[in-house]
Amino acid sequence: MFSNLLQLISRRSPPSYDLEFVREVRVTRRAPRSAKSKRLMLAGWILIALKCWLVVWAVGHYNVPVNPLWVTLPTVIFAGVCTLMYFLGE
């Protein structure tokens, strides 16, 4: 840590800087998504839909003074963000 601080203060680069520097990275195509992970994602969405239905039913059946969207909406939003990150991200 102190050697890096001294190099920063003296504005000298380490002698092995050129050898350890990554010059180029090439990616020809994306790795294919596995069928198992897609099935797992589908199963997760089915469970989320089941949970949302159950919450709406329970709130209506037991007269709970809470809007069911307070429970279901964050679940759907976070699951949607995770799904988008999975399919659009690397």
N, C-alpha and C positions, 0 to 999 in steps of 0.2 A: 504494500500500500504506500509506504513512504518512498519507495523507489519510483513509483508512478508519479507521485507528487513532485519529486525532484526533477523528473523528466519534463513535467508540465511547466514547472517554474523556469527551468533552463531552456525550454523550447527545443529540446533534442528528442528525436524519435529513437526508439530502441533499435539496435542493429538488426534484429530479426523481424522488423516490421514488414518489410517487403516480402519476406518468405511466408508469413502467416496471414497475409491479407487475401481474402477471397476476391478474385477478379471478376468472375462471371458464373452465373447459375442459369442453366437452361432447363425448362420444363416443356416437354413435348406435348403431353396431354394429361388430363386429370385421371386419377386412379378411379376405377369403376366402383360404384357403391355396391355393397354386398346385399344380397337378397334377404339375408337374415336380419340385417339392421333395418331394412325397409319394413319387414314384417313386424319387427319390434316397435317401430314407430307407429305403424297402423294399430297395433294392439294398444299402445299407449293412448292414441286418440280415441279408440273405442272405450277405453276405461274412463277417459275424461268426459266423454259424452254421457256415459252411464252415471258418473258422479254428478254431472250437472242436472240430469233428469231427476236423480234421487234427491238432490238438495231442493230443487223446485217443488217436488212432490212433498217432501217433509215439511217445508216451510208452509205450504198451503194446507196440509193435512193437520198439522199440530198448531196452527195459528201463531207462529213465531213472528213477533213484530220486527222482522228484519227483511230487507229486500234481498232476494236470493242472488241478485247480481253482485252483491258485495262479496259473495263466496265464489261464484262461478266465473265472473269476469277476469279476476287476476289469474286464475288457473288457465283460462283460454288464452289470455295475452302472453303469459310466460311460455306456454307450450307452443304458441305460434312463433314467438321469437326463436325458441330453440329449434323448431322445425326449419325456419328460414335460414338460420345459421348452418344447419346441417346440409341443406340442399344448395344454398348459394355460396357458402364458405368452402374453404379447402380442408 
